[in-house]
Amino acid sequence: MDLGLAGMKALVTGGTKGIGRATADHFAAEGADVAICARNPDEVAQAVAALSAAGVRATGRALDVADGPALKTWIEDVGAEFGGIDIVVSNVSALGSVRP
């Protein structure tokens, strides 16, 4: 299925397991660059490697989304690395801890 996501830049919280991982995998399969975060560094590294194998740019960081400053820094870093963010999937939180 072509959803027109090729070349877009997606950010998925909780992207190493379950619905978050399936979402990240789908974005990568559609040709979108994908950034994920989760708390376990080994799982983040494994997921980033698998996403990269789809031929897209993939990045990840181990962090707890309850840590507002760390989450905000990660989002800013992904935006700088990818040249912007087109899609945000708040799989594990409503991102309520991020304040401008």
C-alpha positions in Angstrom: 0.0 0.0 0.0 1.4 3.5 -0.9 0.2 6.0 1.7 2.4 8.8 0.2 4.8 8.7 3.2 8.0 8.4 1.2 10.5 11.0 2.2 8.6 12.1 5.3 10.1 12.2 8.7 8.3 10.4 11.5 8.9 10.3 15.3 7.4 7.5 17.4 7.6 7.3 21.2 7.8 3.8 22.5 8.9 2.5 19.1 10.6 -0.8 20.1 7.7 -3.0 20.9 4.0 -3.6 20.2 2.0 -0.9 18.4 4.8 1.6 18.5 7.2 -0.8 16.8 4.6 -1.8 14.2 3.9 1.8 13.5 7.7 2.6 13.1 8.1 -0.5 10.8 5.1 0.6 8.7 6.6 4.1 8.3 9.9 2.6 7.2 8.3 0.3 4.8 6.5 3.3 3.2 9.9 5.1 2.8 9.7 7.5 5.7 12.7 8.3 7.9 11.9 7.2 11.5 13.1 8.3 14.9 12.1 6.2 17.9 12.6 6.3 21.6 12.1 3.8 24.5 13.6 3.2 27.9 15.8 0.2 27.0 19.0 1.1 25.1 19.6 -2.4 23.7 16.0 -2.6 22.4 16.4 0.9 20.8 19.6 -0.2 19.1 18.0 -3.4 17.8 15.0 -1.5 16.5 17.0 1.2 14.8 19.1 -1.5 13.0 16.0 -3.2 11.8 14.4 0.1 10.6 17.6 1.1 8.8 17.6 -2.2 7.0 14.4 -1.0 5.2 16.7 1.6 3.5 15.5 4.6 5.4 17.3 6.9 7.8 16.5 5.7 11.3 17.6 7.0 14.7 16.7 6.3 18.3 17.4 7.3 21.8 16.9 5.6 25.2 14.9 7.9 27.3 11.8 8.0 29.6 9.2 10.2 28.1 8.2 11.2 31.7 11.5 13.2 31.7 10.3 16.3 30.1 13.6 18.0 29.5 15.2 14.8 28.0 12.1 14.3 25.8 12.2 17.9 24.6 15.9 17.7 23.8 15.4 14.5 21.8 12.6 15.9 19.8 14.7 19.0 19.0 17.7 16.8 18.1 15.6 14.7 15.7 14.2 17.8 14.1 17.8 19.1 13.5 19.1 15.7 12.3 16.2 15.0 9.9 15.7 18.6 8.8 12.2 18.7 10.4 9.5 16.4 11.6 6.4 15.7 9.6 4.6 13.1 11.8 4.6 12.6 15.5 3.1 9.4 17.1 2.8 9.8 20.8 2.5 6.0 21.4 3.3 6.1 25.1 2.3 9.5 26.3 0.3 12.6 25.2 3.7 14.5 25.5 2.1 16.6 28.2 5.5 17.0 29.9 6.9 19.0 27.0 6.5 22.7 27.4 7.7 25.3 24.8 
